[in-house]
Structure formats: structure tokens, C-alpha cells
């Protein structure tokens, strides 16, 4: 049975006006300061988020995954642009920037970003960053392989921990071995930021095309997931459902980009506690019984994932 959406036009207008007000305030702060201050960075990001939400609720005739991808493009690219505007000579916002700032004892920029979005945030709302705001995923989710063929062996997931350690080791070597400082030595921070993201895009697109899985980079290589997975299993906000109404059709699992065995959680009377869940809510949108929904509670659990069979590999 197809869902019917009731859209409150007054709420749409309120969100649009609020987004324009926030963006206007950010522009005023920028012009008054004569440079790009934190106020513009956060104002720009907040306005983009509000516009994204407005688009999401005002396009009910589009399917849920497509609406989410529109939000992801808008929010992901705006965050990428805001990161560039935020004093690109001295600041980095990928994982290497976090390490540089920690070594320097600078509790701004990358450190604050990771604390809010990647470490503390997941204890509240899981890996919502991956599903709705990541600028790498903003590109990867537009690739042709919308349905995952299943996850490779769990050993492949160890590659992201290796990537994390390699990034940390490289920064430590440059910092302590060569006295490198992003704001004082060549290459400057902007080169790290653009070069690092270009590498992530190349690896992500390459893996997606080879493995026929848009989210392959997220599952096997993304070092940021190492941080996100700490709090995600304990998140207050998770997908849950009524086990008595679940018919285990498996439709929800077919659309899950992260290969989570959702019905197994629901039939066990549990919420989806998998640390791989990115809260994309694709499962909620396709459930024929409308069993699944976002819920708030305190719990934790393990990862129950669907791996590819030998023939699928």
C-alpha cells in the first residue's frame, strides 16, 4: 500500500524563511568581519541543512532515497565549501587534520568538528553523518549501484583500521620527524585538504565500480568510520519495529546500503544496533507493513550483517 504524504505548506514557508534568515546572518557576519569567521561557517552549514530539510518535505512525489540523495548533495557540498572557506591555509577537516590539531594542542576547527559530529554525536543519533551529510558519500550515492550485492568478508573491514593507523603514523612522522606544520611549511593545509579528498573520491568511485557497491569505501576503507563506530551501537536514535507485525519479507534488507540484517533484529525484539547503520531510513520507506520507524531508547548490541556468498563473490 502506497504511503500518502500530507505536506503542511505553512511549515514549508517557515523553514524556507528560517533558512534565509540564518544564511543572511552568516553573510552579514562575513562582511562585517572582513574574513571568514566561525559564524559564517556554522551559519552557512545550518542554512544548508534547513534548505535540505525543506526540500525533503516538499518533494513528496519523489521516492525517499532520491529525496535523501538531494539533501546529501546539498548538505555535503555545502559543508565541503564551508570547510574550504574556513581559513584553508591553517585548517584541515579530514582525519589528518584532526591528528595535526591534536599534536598541536589546538582545540578548534577539526577537533570540534570530530567531537560533535563523529564522536559525541553518534552516541545520540548514530552515524547520521554518513547517511545525510558526508561530502564523500554525496558523490558515491549518485553512482549506478544503488542496491548492495552484500558485504565482503569481515576481514575486509579491517582495512579502514589500517587506513586510520597509516594516516596517524604519517602525520606523526611529519610532525615529530620532519617538524612539518601545515600552516608554516609546504604543502599548505589546503593542498592536504583537496589532495586527501581527491584520493578518497578516487578510491570510493573505483571500489564502487569494481565491487558494484556504492558504499564499498564506507564499509572497507573509510578511516572516519573507526571513530563513528565507537558511539553508533549505543545511539539513542535507532531504527526499531514491532516484532509481532514483522512478516520478514526481507524487502528492507534488499534496500539497505550497509547490508544489515534488519529483520533479524526486529524479530528478536531488538532495535537495529548495528554500528554500520547510517540512518538513511531506506528500510523504513519500503517496509510493506510499515513496521519500522525511528525510536529513542537506551540500548546497545552487535553487528548482524549480510555477507556475500561464494557464488556472489
Phi and psi restraints in degrees (value plus and minus 20) as a CYANA .aco file:
   2 UNK   PHI     -95.6   -55.6
   2 UNK   PSI     115.8   155.8
   3 UNK   PHI     -94.4   -54.4
   3 UNK   PSI     123.9   163.9
   4 UNK   PHI    -129.7   -89.7
   4 UNK   PSI     111.3   151.3
   5 UNK   PHI    -119.3   -79.3
   5 UNK   PSI     112.8   152.8
   6 UNK   PHI    -128.6   -88.6
   6 UNK   PSI      95.2   135.2
   7 UNK   PHI    -125.0   -85.0
   7 UNK   PSI     105.4   145.4
   8 UNK   PHI    -106.0   -66.0
   8 UNK   PSI      86.2   126.2
   9 UNK   PHI     -82.5   -42.5
   9 UNK   PSI     -53.5   -13.5
  10 UNK   PHI     -85.7   -45.7
  10 UNK   PSI     -56.1   -16.1
  11 UNK   PHI     -88.1   -48.1
  11 UNK   PSI     -55.8   -15.8
  12 UNK   PHI     -79.8   -39.8
  12 UNK   PSI     -68.1   -28.1
  13 UNK   PHI     -82.5   -42.5
  13 UNK   PSI     -62.2   -22.2
  14 UNK   PHI     -79.5   -39.5
  14 UNK   PSI     -63.7   -23.7
  15 UNK   PHI     -86.4   -46.4
  15 UNK   PSI     -62.2   -22.2
  16 UNK   PHI     -82.0   -42.0
  16 UNK   PSI     -66.4   -26.4
  17 UNK   PHI     -82.1   -42.1
  17 UNK   PSI     -64.2   -24.2
  18 UNK   PHI     -81.7   -41.7
  18 UNK   PSI     -62.2   -22.2
  19 UNK   PHI     -82.2   -42.2
  19 UNK   PSI     -63.3   -23.3
  20 UNK   PHI     -85.5   -45.5
  20 UNK   PSI     -57.6   -17.6
  21 UNK   PHI     -84.3   -44.3
  21 UNK   PSI     -66.6   -26.6
  22 UNK   PHI     -82.3   -42.3
  22 UNK   PSI     -64.6   -24.6
  23 UNK   PHI     -84.6   -44.6
  23 UNK   PSI     -59.3   -19.3
  24 UNK   PHI     -83.0   -43.0
  24 UNK   PSI     -62.2   -22.2
  25 UNK   PHI     -81.9   -41.9
  25 UNK   PSI     -60.8   -20.8
  26 UNK   PHI     -82.3   -42.3
  26 UNK   PSI     -61.8   -21.8
  27 UNK   PHI     -85.2   -45.2
  27 UNK   PSI     -59.7   -19.7
  28 UNK   PHI     -82.7   -42.7
  28 UNK   PSI     -64.4   -24.4
  29 UNK   PHI     -80.1   -40.1
  29 UNK   PSI     -62.8   -22.8
  30 UNK   PHI     -81.4   -41.4
  30 UNK   PSI     -70.9   -30.9
  31 UNK   PHI     -84.8   -44.8
  31 UNK   PSI     -59.0   -19.0
  32 UNK   PHI     -89.5   -49.5
  32 UNK   PSI     -54.9   -14.9
  33 UNK   PHI     -99.9   -59.9
  33 UNK   PSI     -45.3    -5.3
  34 UNK   PHI      60.9   100.9
  34 UNK   PSI     -19.9    20.1
  35 UNK   PHI    -170.5  -130.5
  35 UNK   PSI    -194.4  -154.4
  36 UNK   PHI    -115.7   -75.7
  36 UNK   PSI      76.8   116.8
  37 UNK   PHI    -106.8   -66.8
  37 UNK   PSI     154.2   194.2
  38 UNK   PHI     -78.5   -38.5
  38 UNK   PSI     -54.0   -14.0
  39 UNK   PHI     -78.8   -38.8
  39 UNK   PSI     -59.8   -19.8
  40 UNK   PHI     -88.9   -48.9
  40 UNK   PSI     -63.1   -23.1
  41 UNK   PHI     -76.2   -36.2
  41 UNK   PSI     -71.5   -31.5
  42 UNK   PHI     -93.1   -53.1
  42 UNK   PSI     -54.4   -14.4
  43 UNK   PHI     -85.5   -45.5
  43 UNK   PSI     -63.4   -23.4
  44 UNK   PHI     -81.3   -41.3
  44 UNK   PSI     -65.4   -25.4
  45 UNK   PHI     -85.5   -45.5
  45 UNK   PSI     -63.7   -23.7
  46 UNK   PHI     -83.9   -43.9
  46 UNK   PSI     -62.1   -22.1
  47 UNK   PHI     -83.8   -43.8
  47 UNK   PSI     -60.2   -20.2
  48 UNK   PHI     -83.3   -43.3
  48 UNK   PSI     -61.1   -21.1
  49 UNK   PHI     -82.3   -42.3
  49 UNK   PSI     -62.8   -22.8
  50 UNK   PHI     -85.4   -45.4
  50 UNK   PSI     -60.9   -20.9
  51 UNK   PHI     -83.9   -43.9
  51 UNK   PSI     -60.4   -20.4
  52 UNK   PHI     -81.1   -41.1
  52 UNK   PSI     -64.6   -24.6
  53 UNK   PHI     -82.8   -42.8
  53 UNK   PSI     -60.4   -20.4
  54 UNK   PHI     -80.9   -40.9
  54 UNK   PSI     -65.4   -25.4
  55 UNK   PHI     -79.8   -39.8
  55 UNK   PSI     -60.4   -20.4
  56 UNK   PHI     -81.8   -41.8
  56 UNK   PSI     -63.4   -23.4
  57 UNK   PHI    -107.4   -67.4
  57 UNK   PSI     -31.3     8.7
  58 UNK   PHI    -121.9   -81.9
  58 UNK   PSI     -16.3    23.7
  59 UNK   PHI    -141.2  -101.2
  59 UNK   PSI      38.7    78.7
  60 UNK   PHI     -86.9   -46.9
  60 UNK   PSI     -40.0     0.0
  61 UNK   PHI     -98.0   -58.0
  61 UNK   PSI     -35.3     4.7
  62 UNK   PHI    -105.5   -65.5
  62 UNK   PSI     128.1   168.1
  63 UNK   PHI     -87.2   -47.2
  63 UNK   PSI     135.3   175.3
  64 UNK   PHI     -77.4   -37.4
  64 UNK   PSI     -65.3   -25.3
  65 UNK   PHI     -79.9   -39.9
  65 UNK   PSI     -57.9   -17.9
  66 UNK   PHI     -88.2   -48.2
  66 UNK   PSI     -61.2   -21.2
  67 UNK   PHI     -83.2   -43.2
  67 UNK   PSI     -59.9   -19.9
  68 UNK   PHI     -84.7   -44.7
  68 UNK   PSI     -59.5   -19.5
  69 UNK   PHI     -85.0   -45.0
  69 UNK   PSI     -53.5   -13.5
  70 UNK   PHI     -83.2   -43.2
  70 UNK   PSI     -64.6   -24.6
  71 UNK   PHI     -83.3   -43.3
  71 UNK   PSI     -62.8   -22.8
  72 UNK   PHI     -82.0   -42.0
  72 UNK   PSI     -62.2   -22.2
  73 UNK   PHI     -81.8   -41.8
  73 UNK   PSI     -67.8   -27.8
  74 UNK   PHI     -84.3   -44.3
  74 UNK   PSI     -71.3   -31.3
  75 UNK   PHI     -91.3   -51.3
  75 UNK   PSI     -61.9   -21.9
  76 UNK   PHI     -82.9   -42.9
  76 UNK   PSI     -66.7   -26.7
  77 UNK   PHI     -89.6   -49.6
  77 UNK   PSI     -53.6   -13.6
  78 UNK   PHI     -88.8   -48.8
  78 UNK   PSI     -58.2   -18.2
  79 UNK   PHI     -86.2   -46.2
  79 UNK   PSI     -58.0   -18.0
  80 UNK   PHI     -82.7   -42.7
  80 UNK   PSI     -65.4   -25.4
  81 UNK   PHI     -84.7   -44.7
  81 UNK   PSI     -59.7   -19.7
  82 UNK   PHI     -84.9   -44.9
  82 UNK   PSI     -57.6   -17.6
  83 UNK   PHI     -83.9   -43.9
  83 UNK   PSI     -57.1   -17.1
  84 UNK   PHI     -87.1   -47.1
  84 UNK   PSI     -59.4   -19.4
  85 UNK   PHI     -92.1   -52.1
  85 UNK   PSI     -42.7    -2.7
  86 UNK   PHI     -99.5   -59.5
  86 UNK   PSI      54.4    94.4
  87 UNK   PHI      29.5    69.5
  87 UNK   PSI      46.6    86.6
  88 UNK   PHI     -84.7   -44.7
  88 UNK   PSI     -33.1     6.9
  89 UNK   PHI     -90.8   -50.8
  89 UNK   PSI     -52.0   -12.0
  90 UNK   PHI    -136.3   -96.3
  90 UNK   PSI     -35.5     4.5
  91 UNK   PHI    -136.8   -96.8
  91 UNK   PSI     126.2   166.2
  92 UNK   PHI    -146.8  -106.8
  92 UNK   PSI     126.5   166.5
  93 UNK   PHI    -141.5  -101.5
  93 UNK   PSI     -18.5    21.5
  94 UNK   PHI    -111.4   -71.4
  94 UNK   PSI    -195.5  -155.5
  95 UNK   PHI     -81.1   -41.1
  95 UNK   PSI     -53.7   -13.7
  96 UNK   PHI     -85.1   -45.1
  96 UNK   PSI     -55.5   -15.5
  97 UNK   PHI     -84.0   -44.0
  97 UNK   PSI     -57.1   -17.1
  98 UNK   PHI     -80.8   -40.8
  98 UNK   PSI     -65.2   -25.2
  99 UNK   PHI     -85.3   -45.3
  99 UNK   PSI     -62.6   -22.6
 100 UNK   PHI     -79.8   -39.8
 100 UNK   PSI     -64.8   -24.8
 101 UNK   PHI     -86.5   -46.5
 101 UNK   PSI     -58.1   -18.1
 102 UNK   PHI     -85.0   -45.0
 102 UNK   PSI     -62.4   -22.4
 103 UNK   PHI     -84.2   -44.2
 103 UNK   PSI     -53.4   -13.4
 104 UNK   PHI    -103.1   -63.1
 104 UNK   PSI     -30.9     9.1
 105 UNK   PHI      53.4    93.4
 105 UNK   PSI       5.5    45.5
 106 UNK   PHI    -116.2   -76.2
 106 UNK   PSI      93.0   133.0
 107 UNK   PHI    -118.8   -78.8
 107 UNK   PSI      36.1    76.1
 108 UNK   PHI    -156.7  -116.7
 108 UNK   PSI    -198.3  -158.3
 109 UNK   PHI      27.5    67.5
 109 UNK   PSI    -130.0   -90.0
 110 UNK   PHI     -80.1   -40.1
 110 UNK   PSI     -59.1   -19.1
 111 UNK   PHI     -83.9   -43.9
 111 UNK   PSI     -66.8   -26.8
 112 UNK   PHI     -83.3   -43.3
 112 UNK   PSI     -62.9   -22.9
 113 UNK   PHI     -78.0   -38.0
 113 UNK   PSI     -67.3   -27.3
 114 UNK   PHI     -90.1   -50.1
 114 UNK   PSI     -56.3   -16.3
 115 UNK   PHI     -82.7   -42.7
 115 UNK   PSI     -65.5   -25.5
 116 UNK   PHI     -96.3   -56.3
 116 UNK   PSI     -72.0   -32.0
 117 UNK   PHI    -107.5   -67.5
 117 UNK   PSI     -48.2    -8.2
 118 UNK   PHI    -134.8   -94.8
 118 UNK   PSI     -41.5    -1.5
 119 UNK   PHI    -134.8   -94.8
 119 UNK   PSI     -81.4   -41.4
 120 UNK   PHI     -94.8   -54.8
 120 UNK   PSI     -63.1   -23.1
 121 UNK   PHI     -72.7   -32.7
 121 UNK   PSI     -67.6   -27.6
 122 UNK   PHI     -78.8   -38.8
 122 UNK   PSI     -43.6    -3.6
 123 UNK   PHI     -88.5   -48.5
 123 UNK   PSI     -40.1    -0.1
 124 UNK   PHI    -119.2   -79.2
 124 UNK   PSI     -70.9   -30.9
 125 UNK   PHI    -148.1  -108.1
 125 UNK   PSI       3.5    43.5
 126 UNK   PHI      43.3    83.3
 126 UNK   PSI    -169.4  -129.4
 127 UNK   PHI    -113.4   -73.4
 127 UNK   PSI      25.1    65.1
 128 UNK   PHI     -81.7   -41.7
 128 UNK   PSI     -47.5    -7.5
 129 UNK   PHI     -75.4   -35.4
 129 UNK   PSI     -65.8   -25.8
 130 UNK   PHI     -84.9   -44.9
 130 UNK   PSI     -54.3   -14.3
 131 UNK   PHI    -106.5   -66.5
 131 UNK   PSI     -42.8    -2.8
 132 UNK   PHI    -151.7  -111.7
 132 UNK   PSI     -31.7     8.3
 133 UNK   PHI    -155.9  -115.9
 133 UNK   PSI     -34.8     5.2
 134 UNK   PHI     -87.3   -47.3
 134 UNK   PSI     106.0   146.0
 135 UNK   PHI     -95.1   -55.1
 135 UNK   PSI     -40.3    -0.3
 136 UNK   PHI     -91.7   -51.7
 136 UNK   PSI     -66.8   -26.8
 137 UNK   PHI     -85.1   -45.1
 137 UNK   PSI     -46.4    -6.4
 138 UNK   PHI     -77.9   -37.9
 138 UNK   PSI     -54.6   -14.6
 139 UNK   PHI    -103.4   -63.4
 139 UNK   PSI     -66.0   -26.0
 140 UNK   PHI     -81.2   -41.2
 140 UNK   PSI     -56.7   -16.7
 141 UNK   PHI     -91.4   -51.4
 141 UNK   PSI     -28.9    11.1
 142 UNK   PHI    -110.5   -70.5
 142 UNK   PSI     -27.5    12.5
 143 UNK   PHI     -90.5   -50.5
 143 UNK   PSI     145.3   185.3
 144 UNK   PHI     -93.0   -53.0
 144 UNK   PSI     -37.4     2.6
 145 UNK   PHI    -111.2   -71.2
 145 UNK   PSI      57.9    97.9
 146 UNK   PHI     -93.9   -53.9
 146 UNK   PSI     -47.3    -7.3
 147 UNK   PHI    -123.8   -83.8
 147 UNK   PSI     107.7   147.7
 148 UNK   PHI     -96.5   -56.5
 148 UNK   PSI     115.9   155.9
 149 UNK   PHI    -101.2   -61.2
 149 UNK   PSI     -16.9    23.1
 150 UNK   PHI      94.2   134.2
 150 UNK   PSI     141.1   181.1
 151 UNK   PHI    -109.3   -69.3
 151 UNK   PSI     123.3   163.3
 152 UNK   PHI     -90.3   -50.3
 152 UNK   PSI     153.9   193.9
 153 UNK   PHI     -70.3   -30.3
 153 UNK   PSI     128.8   168.8
 154 UNK   PHI     -76.6   -36.6
 154 UNK   PSI     -45.0    -5.0
 155 UNK   PHI     -81.7   -41.7
 155 UNK   PSI     -49.4    -9.4
 156 UNK   PHI     -84.5   -44.5
 156 UNK   PSI     -50.5   -10.5
 157 UNK   PHI     -86.3   -46.3
 157 UNK   PSI     -37.6     2.4
 158 UNK   PHI     -90.5   -50.5
 158 UNK   PSI     -37.5     2.5
 159 UNK   PHI     -82.1   -42.1
 159 UNK   PSI     -52.4   -12.4
 160 UNK   PHI     -89.3   -49.3
 160 UNK   PSI     -50.5   -10.5
 161 UNK   PHI     -90.4   -50.4
 161 UNK   PSI     -56.9   -16.9
 162 UNK   PHI     -84.3   -44.3
 162 UNK   PSI     -63.1   -23.1
 163 UNK   PHI     -79.8   -39.8
 163 UNK   PSI     -64.2   -24.2
 164 UNK   PHI     -79.0   -39.0
 164 UNK   PSI     -66.7   -26.7
 165 UNK   PHI     -89.0   -49.0
 165 UNK   PSI     -55.3   -15.3
 166 UNK   PHI     -85.8   -45.8
 166 UNK   PSI     -62.0   -22.0
 167 UNK   PHI     -83.6   -43.6
 167 UNK   PSI     -64.6   -24.6
 168 UNK   PHI     -83.5   -43.5
 168 UNK   PSI     -62.9   -22.9
 169 UNK   PHI     -85.7   -45.7
 169 UNK   PSI     -60.0   -20.0
 170 UNK   PHI     -83.3   -43.3
 170 UNK   PSI     -66.3   -26.3
 171 UNK   PHI     -84.3   -44.3
 171 UNK   PSI     -61.4   -21.4
 172 UNK   PHI     -83.1   -43.1
 172 UNK   PSI     -61.0   -21.0
 173 UNK   PHI     -84.0   -44.0
 173 UNK   PSI     -65.3   -25.3
 174 UNK   PHI     -85.8   -45.8
 174 UNK   PSI     -59.6   -19.6
 175 UNK   PHI     -91.2   -51.2
 175 UNK   PSI     -70.9   -30.9
 176 UNK   PHI    -112.4   -72.4
 176 UNK   PSI     -50.5   -10.5
 177 UNK   PHI    -104.5   -64.5
 177 UNK   PSI     -56.0   -16.0
 178 UNK   PHI    -140.1  -100.1
 178 UNK   PSI     -19.7    20.3
 179 UNK   PHI      45.4    85.4
 179 UNK   PSI       7.3    47.3
 180 UNK   PHI     -93.6   -53.6
 180 UNK   PSI     115.8   155.8
 181 UNK   PHI    -150.6  -110.6
 181 UNK   PSI     102.7   142.7
 182 UNK   PHI     -74.9   -34.9
 182 UNK   PSI     -52.8   -12.8
 183 UNK   PHI    -107.1   -67.1
 183 UNK   PSI     -29.6    10.4
 184 UNK   PHI    -139.4   -99.4
 184 UNK   PSI     -44.3    -4.3
 185 UNK   PHI    -135.4   -95.4
 185 UNK   PSI     143.4   183.4
 186 UNK   PHI    -111.3   -71.3
 186 UNK   PSI     121.6   161.6
 187 UNK   PHI     -97.0   -57.0
 187 UNK   PSI     129.4   169.4
 188 UNK   PHI     -91.3   -51.3
 188 UNK   PSI     151.1   191.1
 189 UNK   PHI     -79.1   -39.1
 189 UNK   PSI     -56.1   -16.1
 190 UNK   PHI     -82.0   -42.0
 190 UNK   PSI     -54.0   -14.0
 191 UNK   PHI     -88.7   -48.7
 191 UNK   PSI     -60.5   -20.5
 192 UNK   PHI     -80.4   -40.4
 192 UNK   PSI     -66.0   -26.0
 193 UNK   PHI     -82.7   -42.7
 193 UNK   PSI     -70.9   -30.9
 194 UNK   PHI     -90.9   -50.9
 194 UNK   PSI     -61.6   -21.6
 195 UNK   PHI     -85.7   -45.7
 195 UNK   PSI     -63.1   -23.1
 196 UNK   PHI     -83.4   -43.4
 196 UNK   PSI     -62.8   -22.8
 197 UNK   PHI     -89.4   -49.4
 197 UNK   PSI     -54.7   -14.7
 198 UNK   PHI     -82.1   -42.1
 198 UNK   PSI     -59.8   -19.8
 199 UNK   PHI     -84.8   -44.8
 199 UNK   PSI     -63.0   -23.0
 200 UNK   PHI     -81.1   -41.1
 200 UNK   PSI     -63.4   -23.4
 201 UNK   PHI     -83.3   -43.3
 201 UNK   PSI     -63.3   -23.3
 202 UNK   PHI     -83.0   -43.0
 202 UNK   PSI     -65.8   -25.8
 203 UNK   PHI     -85.3   -45.3
 203 UNK   PSI     -62.2   -22.2
 204 UNK   PHI     -84.4   -44.4
 204 UNK   PSI     -65.9   -25.9
 205 UNK   PHI     -87.0   -47.0
 205 UNK   PSI     -62.3   -22.3
 206 UNK   PHI     -80.9   -40.9
 206 UNK   PSI     -67.0   -27.0
 207 UNK   PHI     -83.5   -43.5
 207 UNK   PSI     -61.4   -21.4
 208 UNK   PHI     -80.9   -40.9
 208 UNK   PSI     -62.3   -22.3
 209 UNK   PHI     -93.3   -53.3
 209 UNK   PSI     -58.3   -18.3
 210 UNK   PHI     -92.0   -52.0
 210 UNK   PSI     -64.4   -24.4
 211 UNK   PHI    -113.6   -73.6
 211 UNK   PSI     -22.2    17.8
 212 UNK   PHI      36.0    76.0
 212 UNK   PSI      26.9    66.9
 213 UNK   PHI    -169.9  -129.9
 213 UNK   PSI      89.2   129.2
 214 UNK   PHI     -77.5   -37.5
 214 UNK   PSI     -53.0   -13.0
 215 UNK   PHI    -119.7   -79.7
 215 UNK   PSI       1.2    41.2
 216 UNK   PHI     -80.9   -40.9
 216 UNK   PSI     -61.2   -21.2
 217 UNK   PHI     -80.1   -40.1
 217 UNK   PSI     -61.5   -21.5
 218 UNK   PHI     -84.0   -44.0
 218 UNK   PSI     -54.9   -14.9
 219 UNK   PHI    -100.6   -60.6
 219 UNK   PSI     -51.8   -11.8
 220 UNK   PHI    -139.1   -99.1
 220 UNK   PSI     -48.1    -8.1
 221 UNK   PHI    -142.4  -102.4
 221 UNK   PSI     -40.5    -0.5
 222 UNK   PHI     -86.9   -46.9
 222 UNK   PSI      97.3   137.3
 223 UNK   PHI     -92.4   -52.4
 223 UNK   PSI     -42.8    -2.8
 224 UNK   PHI     -86.1   -46.1
 224 UNK   PSI     -49.6    -9.6
 225 UNK   PHI     -82.2   -42.2
 225 UNK   PSI     -46.5    -6.5
 226 UNK   PHI     -79.5   -39.5
 226 UNK   PSI     -60.0   -20.0
 227 UNK   PHI     -96.1   -56.1
 227 UNK   PSI     -64.1   -24.1
 228 UNK   PHI     -81.7   -41.7
 228 UNK   PSI     -55.7   -15.7
 229 UNK   PHI     -91.3   -51.3
 229 UNK   PSI     -30.1     9.9
 230 UNK   PHI     -87.4   -47.4
 230 UNK   PSI     -68.6   -28.6
 231 UNK   PHI    -114.6   -74.6
 231 UNK   PSI     -41.7    -1.7
 232 UNK   PHI     -75.2   -35.2
 232 UNK   PSI     -62.4   -22.4
 233 UNK   PHI     -84.0   -44.0
 233 UNK   PSI     -40.6    -0.6
 234 UNK   PHI    -123.1   -83.1
 234 UNK   PSI     -11.5    28.5
 235 UNK   PHI     -79.4   -39.4
 235 UNK   PSI     123.2   163.2
 236 UNK   PHI     -90.3   -50.3
 236 UNK   PSI     -57.7   -17.7
 237 UNK   PHI    -114.7   -74.7
 237 UNK   PSI      96.5   136.5
 238 UNK   PHI    -165.9  -125.9
 238 UNK   PSI     147.1   187.1
 239 UNK   PHI     -99.9   -59.9
 239 UNK   PSI     111.4   151.4
 240 UNK   PHI    -156.7  -116.7
 240 UNK   PSI     156.1   196.1
 241 UNK   PHI    -191.3  -151.3
 241 UNK   PSI     149.3   189.3
 242 UNK   PHI    -109.7   -69.7
 242 UNK   PSI      93.2   133.2
 243 UNK   PHI     -83.8   -43.8
 243 UNK   PSI     -47.6    -7.6
 244 UNK   PHI     -92.9   -52.9
 244 UNK   PSI     -40.1    -0.1
 245 UNK   PHI    -122.5   -82.5
 245 UNK   PSI     -30.2     9.8
 246 UNK   PHI     -96.2   -56.2
 246 UNK   PSI     103.1   143.1
 247 UNK   PHI    -116.7   -76.7
 247 UNK   PSI     -17.3    22.7
 248 UNK   PHI      36.1    76.1
 248 UNK   PSI      21.3    61.3
 249 UNK   PHI     -86.2   -46.2
 249 UNK   PSI     -47.6    -7.6
 250 UNK   PHI      62.1   102.1
 250 UNK   PSI     -13.8    26.2
 251 UNK   PHI     -81.3   -41.3
 251 UNK   PSI     -59.5   -19.5
 252 UNK   PHI     -82.0   -42.0
 252 UNK   PSI     -56.9   -16.9
 253 UNK   PHI     -92.9   -52.9
 253 UNK   PSI     -49.5    -9.5
 254 UNK   PHI     -87.9   -47.9
 254 UNK   PSI     -49.6    -9.6
 255 UNK   PHI    -117.0   -77.0
 255 UNK   PSI     -26.1    13.9
 256 UNK   PHI     -89.3   -49.3
 256 UNK   PSI      98.0   138.0
 257 UNK   PHI     -91.6   -51.6
 257 UNK   PSI     -34.5     5.5
 258 UNK   PHI    -127.9   -87.9
 258 UNK   PSI     -10.2    29.8
 259 UNK   PHI      42.8    82.8
 259 UNK   PSI      21.2    61.2
 260 UNK   PHI    -110.5   -70.5
 260 UNK   PSI     115.3   155.3
 261 UNK   PHI    -104.2   -64.2
 261 UNK   PSI      59.1    99.1
 262 UNK   PHI     -83.1   -43.1
 262 UNK   PSI     -64.2   -24.2
 263 UNK   PHI     -81.9   -41.9
 263 UNK   PSI     -51.4   -11.4
 264 UNK   PHI     -84.8   -44.8
 264 UNK   PSI     -60.5   -20.5
 265 UNK   PHI     -82.2   -42.2
 265 UNK   PSI     -69.5   -29.5
 266 UNK   PHI     -84.1   -44.1
 266 UNK   PSI     -63.5   -23.5
 267 UNK   PHI     -90.2   -50.2
 267 UNK   PSI     -39.5     0.5
 268 UNK   PHI    -105.0   -65.0
 268 UNK   PSI     -19.9    20.1
 269 UNK   PHI      57.2    97.2
 269 UNK   PSI       3.0    43.0
 270 UNK   PHI    -133.1   -93.1
 270 UNK   PSI     140.5   180.5
 271 UNK   PHI    -102.7   -62.7
 271 UNK   PSI     148.0   188.0
 272 UNK   PHI     -97.6   -57.6
 272 UNK   PSI      77.7   117.7
 273 UNK   PHI    -113.8   -73.8
 273 UNK   PSI     -14.5    25.5
 274 UNK   PHI     -79.0   -39.0
 274 UNK   PSI     112.5   152.5
 275 UNK   PHI     -90.1   -50.1
 275 UNK   PSI     -28.9    11.1
 276 UNK   PHI    -108.9   -68.9
 276 UNK   PSI     -30.2     9.8
 277 UNK   PHI     -86.0   -46.0
 277 UNK   PSI     109.2   149.2
 278 UNK   PHI    -127.4   -87.4
 278 UNK   PSI      -7.5    32.5
 279 UNK   PHI      33.6    73.6
 279 UNK   PSI      16.3    56.3
 280 UNK   PHI     -91.5   -51.5
 280 UNK   PSI     -41.9    -1.9
 281 UNK   PHI      48.3    88.3
 281 UNK   PSI      -2.5    37.5
 282 UNK   PHI     -80.8   -40.8
 282 UNK   PSI     -57.4   -17.4
 283 UNK   PHI     -83.0   -43.0
 283 UNK   PSI     -59.1   -19.1
 284 UNK   PHI     -84.3   -44.3
 284 UNK   PSI     -59.8   -19.8
 285 UNK   PHI     -89.1   -49.1
 285 UNK   PSI     -46.9    -6.9
 286 UNK   PHI    -123.7   -83.7
 286 UNK   PSI     -28.3    11.7
 287 UNK   PHI     -79.4   -39.4
 287 UNK   PSI      96.2   136.2
 288 UNK   PHI     -86.6   -46.6
 288 UNK   PSI     -47.0    -7.0
 289 UNK   PHI    -112.4   -72.4
 289 UNK   PSI     -22.2    17.8
 290 UNK   PHI      34.9    74.9
 290 UNK   PSI      22.8    62.8
 291 UNK   PHI    -101.5   -61.5
 291 UNK   PSI     -55.8   -15.8
 292 UNK   PHI    -104.5   -64.5
 292 UNK   PSI     125.3   165.3
 293 UNK   PHI    -179.9  -139.9
 293 UNK   PSI     145.9   185.9
 294 UNK   PHI    -102.3   -62.3
 294 UNK   PSI     114.0   154.0
 295 UNK   PHI    -152.1  -112.1
 295 UNK   PSI     137.6   177.6
 296 UNK   PHI    -133.6   -93.6
 296 UNK   PSI     104.9   144.9
 297 UNK   PHI    -187.0  -147.0
 297 UNK   PSI     152.1   192.1
 298 UNK   PHI    -131.1   -91.1
 298 UNK   PSI      94.7   134.7
 299 UNK   PHI    -182.6  -142.6
 299 UNK   PSI     159.4   199.4
 300 UNK   PHI    -180.5  -140.5
 300 UNK   PSI     146.7   186.7
 301 UNK   PHI    -194.3  -154.3
 301 UNK   PSI    -184.3  -144.3
 302 UNK   PHI    -125.3   -85.3
 302 UNK   PSI     157.5   197.5
 303 UNK   PHI    -112.5   -72.5
 303 UNK   PSI     102.8   142.8
 304 UNK   PHI    -138.0   -98.0
 304 UNK   PSI      83.2   123.2
 305 UNK   PHI    -142.4  -102.4
 305 UNK   PSI     135.6   175.6
 306 UNK   PHI    -115.2   -75.2
 306 UNK   PSI      97.1   137.1
 307 UNK   PHI    -118.0   -78.0
 307 UNK   PSI     131.8   171.8
 308 UNK   PHI     -85.8   -45.8
 308 UNK   PSI     125.2   165.2
 309 UNK   PHI     -98.0   -58.0
 309 UNK   PSI     150.4   190.4
 310 UNK   PHI     -81.2   -41.2
 310 UNK   PSI     -58.1   -18.1
 311 UNK   PHI     -88.7   -48.7
 311 UNK   PSI     -53.8   -13.8
 312 UNK   PHI     -91.1   -51.1
 312 UNK   PSI     -48.8    -8.8
